[in-house]
Amino acid sequence: MSDQIEIQFYKDGIQWEQSPLYHHEVVLSIAYVIMHAEYTKQEMKVNIREKLKPLIYASQYYVKHNNKLLSLHDSDGVDFSYVYSIYRCLGLTSEKVYNNEKGILFVGKKYDKMSNFNYEENENINGCFKQKDSGFLAYKDKKHLITMFNGRHGSGHGHASLGSVTISLNKEDLIGDPGRFTYQQDSVIRSSLKRQWMHNTVDVDNKEGFIINGAWSYDEIQDPISNNYVQDGNYIVLESSWVGKSINKLKNKKDIQGEELYIIKRTVFIQSEMNIVIIFTNIEYPGKHKWRSIYNIEQQQNALMVKNI
């Protein structure tokens, strides 16, 4: 079990498939094993309970203030309040157990008064996610949640979304990700929602640098270069860079005529007190090229485009 946790999760606590839904799938499976061991009084050689806590802590940057999951990669924006109630009942989160927790229906009476978590030592979800190696960047406080992804694509459950951002200010969704929607293999929707053009990212010369092939495969992927985050009071910066690839093919042939590499750098500036998010994009690519930023604006929002600022 301990080896599986080391294999499945990055050092910062994000599950390798980069999907919030599958992150919880693995964590819940491990929690279920812990429950059985504790109910039957089976001794576990490794303290799996302690190993789960940072994974659940990381997952709280995957959920919005209304307890709905971020629909990143192969996930959907479903209500996960029941799952987090289970974690609280098991004493695996920094939140205190509430009265009439619905998670008690899953964990049973043994955990009715569970309170073995050291609340003072664990940090509240108020600040930047401490990204190490997953490529998942996030800032969350009591009102805001802003994320940017720039990591490995994570098996067939990953989407072509390097540099993609989501923005929720004052608990209101502004820019979101389309998520999974369906697993039907022959569905055009399935393959389309995984494409680069369906995410809040950047393209160059009207070409996709991250190319999806069907429901589970890829023809080309982009490579992350670096990630960084900085917070100074109410000022927060999330920064990522990655390599794009422009492939030129001979007409009516599969042979590649040549390929060119370029670097995209994206910086998300946040002023949390003033409710401001500004996204800067810089592309290093010799020659004359066109590029655009793509955003999925939530239906209830209105966008205003201003030119020549």
Secondary structure, DSSP 8 states (H G I E B T S, - for coil): -HHHHHHHB-TTS-BTT--HHHHHHHHHHHHHHHHHHHHTT---SS-HHHHHHHHHHHHTTSB-TTSBB---SS----B-HHHHHHHHHTT-SSS---TT-TTHHHH-GGGTT---S-TTTS--S-EE---SSS-EEEEE-SS-EEEEE-S---GGG--S-TTEEEEEETTEEEE---------TT-HHHHHHTSGGGSSSEEETTB-SSEEETTTEEEE--EEEEEEEEEETTEEEEEEEEEEEEEEE-TTS-SEEEEEEEEEEEEEEEETTTTEEEEEEEEE-SS---EEE---B-TT---------
